[in-house]
Amino acid sequence: MLTTLKNAFKIKDIRKKLFFTFLMMIVIRIGSQLPVPGIDHNQFALFFSEQTKDSLSFFDAITGGSFLNMSVLALNINPYITASIIIQLLTIAIPKLEEMQRDGEDGRKKLIAYTRYATVILAVIQAGAMAYGFGNQGIIEGNSFLNKILVVVALTAGSAFLMWIGERITENGVGNGISIVLTINIISRIPSDLGSLFEQFVFNNQNAPAKAVLAAAIIIAIIVLMVVLVIILNDGTRKIPVQYANKLAGRSMVGGNSTHIPLKINTAGVIPIIFAQSILQLPIIICSFFSVNTGDFWGNILKGMNSDNWCKFNKTEIVYSIGLIVYILLIVFFAYFYTSITFNPMMVSDNMKKSGGFIPGIRPGKPTTDYLTKVLRYIIFIGAVGLVIVSFLPIFFNGVFGAKISFGGTSLIIIVSVILETLQQVESMMLVRNYKGFLDN
């Protein structure tokens, strides 16, 4: 990794992209400290501390502390992620959008435009709900209509600004703009969270030195184990061999070479985690503004969403861990859904048939499509199970041992996956430049 970055800084074009990306990261962190006008921040800090332990801790983590600071970037890119999910779902339900998806660059630009519009609409809705809830909690100064409008405008503008930064990083930086925006926010909170974790289990005065050393070793081992598992998930590939038949071109035979189709075990990458977490945090924010009456069914549901049991492993009241079950199901669903959008076995089979390629032992056409679909289903399942394991382990230790951290397996998956993908992007840019240099010579 260090060698790749060192070589990348030697190339002027790539060095500019890296500096541009770094500059955008600085802008994001500065924006995370700019307060929203019209908010009583002392009152909000009190409100946040009263939200039954860490019910909003992960949401604050993925916003890089912007939510706790109630800065203009408090909504982060969650509206954009949700809008992307909606647009991608609609491409399946609406034929016109499906045609746009197949139209190449022009269709892609139209879908991106629709995603932007949907992002702004969702940001207004979320910001409006927050302004309404904050007004009821006494967090809006004077609870005036003008201050509520200021809050909605500021939060919406902040979310749109982050979306714009993500797109600029994708175009002018090292790529993966939206993922990088999310990753830099998570990384910014890790030092303080690790400090709290070690203070709780290692530097606790009640622990004997041997017990403290053992706790530190266990913490480091678990983190290293999850990082290794994430790397294996990202690098694991199933290679499907493809053979091309000989063709007569003039007086000579061409073709006959062999290659393979690389199918990654984690075919959807970090997308299922981001999508699932984005959807899962929405009810937490909404339910935090409502009073809880545990005497009825819906009151118990609100209690589960308001408490630290939402998306947690609760060993005493399993019924309130329903969020964890929903979280796991969402990860599996989006693993299959996103792969079905990005990889079309029928299209791959048709392209192979047109170019004279075939999988040894499999007839071209429908048998090849069926074979690719079958293999893909197994691979997606393995990848989804791996994502669930890495996501569940920190949640399990949190519920059993009370390890209070705002990041966990989900954050590690996002961080490791985005770093690996970004390094691959940099390596690809270096490879393309070397080819260009060779052709120019």
Residue pairs with C-beta under 8 A, 6 or more apart in sequence:
1 419
1 423
4 423
4 426
4 427
4 430
5 18
5 423
5 426
7 430
8 14
8 15
8 18
8 426
8 429
8 430
9 15
9 18
11 430
11 433
13 429
13 433
14 426
14 429
14 430
14 433
17 172
17 173
17 174
17 429
18 173
18 174
18 426
20 168
20 169
20 172
20 173
21 169
21 173
21 174
21 180
24 165
24 168
24 169
24 173
25 180
25 184
27 165
28 64
28 73
28 162
28 165
28 181
28 184
28 185
29 64
29 184
29 188
31 66
31 71
31 72
31 73
31 158
31 161
31 162
32 63
32 64
32 65
32 66
32 69
32 71
32 73
32 185
32 188
33 69
33 71
34 71
34 72
34 73
35 41
35 69
35 70
35 71
35 72
36 70
36 71
36 72
36 74
36 150
36 151
36 154
36 155
37 147
37 150
37 151
37 154
38 140
38 141
38 144
38 146
38 147
38 148
38 150
38 151
38 154
39 70
39 134
39 139
39 140
39 141
39 147
39 151
40 138
40 139
40 140
40 141
41 69
41 70
43 137
43 138
43 139
44 70
44 134
44 139
45 68
47 137
47 139
48 56
48 60
48 67
48 68
51 288
51 306
52 306
52 307
52 308
53 307
53 308
53 404
54 308
54 404
54 406
55 284
55 288
55 305
55 306
55 307
55 308
55 310
56 67
56 284
56 285
56 288
57 406
58 277
58 281
58 311
58 406
58 407
58 408
58 410
58 411
59 67
59 281
59 284
59 285
60 66
60 67
60 68
60 189
60 406
61 185
61 186
61 189
61 193
61 406
61 407
61 411
62 76
62 78
62 182
62 185
62 186
62 277
62 281
62 411
63 73
63 74
63 75
63 76
63 185
64 73
64 76
64 184
64 185
64 186
64 188
64 189
65 185
65 188
65 189
66 73
66 74
66 76
66 185
67 74
67 76
71 158
72 154
72 155
72 157
72 158
72 161
73 158
73 159
73 161
73 162
74 155
74 158
75 123
75 126
75 127
75 155
75 156
75 158
75 159
76 159
76 162
76 181
76 182
76 185
77 159
77 162
77 163
77 166
77 178
77 181
77 182
78 126
78 159
78 278
78 281
78 282
79 119
79 120
79 122
79 123
79 126
79 159
79 163
80 115
80 119
80 159
80 162
80 163
80 166
80 178
81 178
81 274
81 275
81 278
82 122
82 278
82 279
82 282
83 115
83 116
83 118
83 119
83 121
83 122
84 115
84 275
85 275
85 278
85 279
86 118
87 97
87 111
87 114
87 115
87 118
88 337
88 338
88 341
90 97
91 97
91 98
91 100
91 101
91 111
91 341
92 98
97 111
97 114
99 107
100 107
100 108
100 110
100 111
101 107
101 108
101 111
103 110
116 163
119 159
119 160
119 163
120 156
120 159
120 160
123 155
123 156
123 159
123 160
124 152
124 156
126 155
126 282
126 285
127 151
127 152
127 153
127 155
127 156
127 159
128 152
129 285
129 286
129 289
130 151
130 155
130 285
130 289
131 140
131 148
131 149
131 151
131 152
131 155
132 148
132 289
133 286
133 288
133 289
134 140
134 148
134 151
134 289
135 143
135 148
136 289
137 289
140 147
140 148
140 151
141 147
162 181
163 178
165 177
165 181
166 177
166 178
166 180
166 181
167 177
168 177
169 175
169 176
169 177
169 180
169 181
170 176
170 177
170 178
171 177
173 180
174 180
174 422
174 425
174 426
174 429
175 421
175 422
175 425
176 418
176 421
176 422
176 425
179 270
179 274
179 414
179 417
179 418
179 421
180 418
180 422
182 274
182 414
182 418
183 414
183 415
183 418
183 419
186 407
186 411
186 414
186 415
187 415
189 406
189 407
190 407
190 411
193 405
193 406
193 407
194 405
196 404
196 405
197 219
197 403
197 404
197 405
198 216
198 219
200 402
200 403
200 404
201 207
201 212
201 215
201 216
201 219
201 403
202 212
202 215
202 216
202 219
203 212
204 212
207 215
222 393
222 394
222 397
223 412
226 390
226 393
226 394
226 409
226 412
227 412
227 416
229 386
229 389
229 390
230 390
230 412
230 413
230 416
230 417
231 416
231 420
232 265
232 386
233 265
233 266
233 383
233 386
233 387
233 390
234 264
234 266
234 269
234 416
234 417
234 420
234 421
235 420
236 264
236 265
236 266
237 262
237 263
237 264
237 265
238 262
238 263
238 264
238 265
238 375
238 379
239 260
239 261
239 262
239 263
240 260
240 261
240 263
240 359
240 372
240 375
241 258
241 259
241 260
241 359
241 360
242 258
242 259
242 260
242 261
242 352
242 357
242 358
242 359
243 258
243 357
243 358
243 359
243 360
244 255
244 256
244 257
244 258
244 259
244 355
244 356
244 357
244 358
245 255
245 256
245 356
245 357
245 358
246 253
246 254
246 255
246 256
247 253
247 254
247 255
247 356
248 254
255 356
261 348
261 372
263 343
263 375
263 376
263 379
264 379
264 383
265 379
265 382
265 383
265 386
266 383
266 386
266 387
266 417
267 335
267 338
267 339
267 342
267 343
267 376
267 379
267 380
267 383
268 334
268 335
268 338
268 339
268 342
268 380
268 383
269 417
269 421
270 413
270 414
270 417
270 418
270 421
271 334
271 338
272 330
272 331
272 332
272 333
272 334
272 335
272 338
272 384
272 387
273 331
273 387
273 391
273 410
273 413
273 414
274 414
275 330
275 334
275 338
276 327
276 330
276 331
276 333
276 334
277 327
277 410
279 330
280 311
280 323
280 326
280 327
280 330
283 305
283 310
284 305
284 306
284 310
287 302
287 305
287 306
288 305
288 306
290 302
290 306
292 299
292 302
292 303
292 306
293 299
293 302
294 300
294 303
300 319
300 320
301 322
303 320
304 310
304 319
304 320
304 321
304 322
304 323
305 323
307 320
309 317
309 320
309 321
309 323
310 320
310 323
311 323
311 324
311 326
311 327
311 395
312 321
312 323
312 324
312 395
312 398
312 399
313 321
313 324
313 392
313 395
313 396
313 398
313 399
313 400
314 320
314 321
314 399
315 399
315 400
321 399
324 392
324 395
327 391
328 388
328 391
328 392
331 384
331 387
331 388
331 391
332 384
332 388
335 380
335 383
335 384
335 387
336 380
336 384
339 376
339 380
343 376
345 369
345 372
345 373
345 376
346 369
348 372
349 364
349 365
349 366
349 368
349 369
349 372
352 358
352 359
352 364
352 368
353 364
353 365
353 368
358 364
358 368
359 368
359 371
362 368
362 371
387 413
389 409
390 409
390 412
390 413
391 408
391 409
391 410
391 413
392 409
393 408
393 409
394 403
394 405
394 408
394 409
394 410
395 408
395 409
397 403
398 404
398 405
398 408
